[in-house]
Amino acid sequence: MAGAVVDGRPDYEQIRRMVDSVVPFNNHVGVRVTEVGHARAVAEVADRPEMRNHLGTVHAGALFLAAEVACAGAFSGAVATRIADVQSFVLRESRVAFLRPATGRIRATGTLDEQVIAAILAKIPSDSGQERHELSGKALLHDDADTLVGKIDFDYVCWFKSA
């Protein structure tokens, strides 16, 4: 991700732009990344008719995608100083709890476990040429009234090439 780090510090706005544009499906659906920081990001689902189900509420698939995009953004922000070494970042498992019918614009805030991120960033590269890490993320979904409408836990596996 060119330009992710400037003078040794993460350029979170550049990372946000890249995360927001890199996956064609996210762009097709219209999930937008609005914020990226260290181990935290926000993605939004616009209030559009095509994002709704037959009951007029936001489709579960759109909610899930926004949550996953937010956590992927959080990962990108968290590992910004090593982003060029990321070989793969794969969702392995998720647990979903939809708490209320979701209506209007939805905001997903994704976060990652700071201790795991610190361990990944501090890891001494191995001789194998590749590092494998497991980490978890959590996304909270809120509507325009700031009502919590869902929460999703994610388990990921990522691989870094050794420096």
C-alpha positions, 0 to 999 in steps of 0.5 A: 500500500504505497504511501501508508507510512510517511516519515515513519508514521501511519498516514491513516487518511491514505490507508482509509482511501486504499481500504475504501477502494481496493475491494470491488465488491464493497464498491459495488454494494456501496459500503464506504470506509469513513475513518481509519486509525490504529486498530479501529475503523468505521464503515457505513451503509448508506440509507438506500432502497437497494440495501433493504430487505423485503421488510424495509430494514437493512439487509443482514448481508449489508450489515455483515459486510459493513462490519467486516470492512470496518474490521479490515480497515482496523487491521490495515491501520493497526499494521500500517508500518508493516502493511507491505509485508502482509501476504494475506488476511482471511476471515476464518469464523464469525459470530453474529448477533442482530439485536434490533431491526436496522433502519436508515444509515448504518455505522459499523465500528471495527476494533482489534485486540491491541495486545495481539496487534502489539505482539504482531508488530513486535514479532521477530521475523522467522527464518521460514520466510513467513509469519502466521498470526491469529487475531480477533476483531469486533464490530458494533453496528449503530443506526442514525439514532445511535442505537446498537442494532448488532454486534459481530465477532470475527476471527482472522488469520493473517500471514506476513512475509518475513523482513 
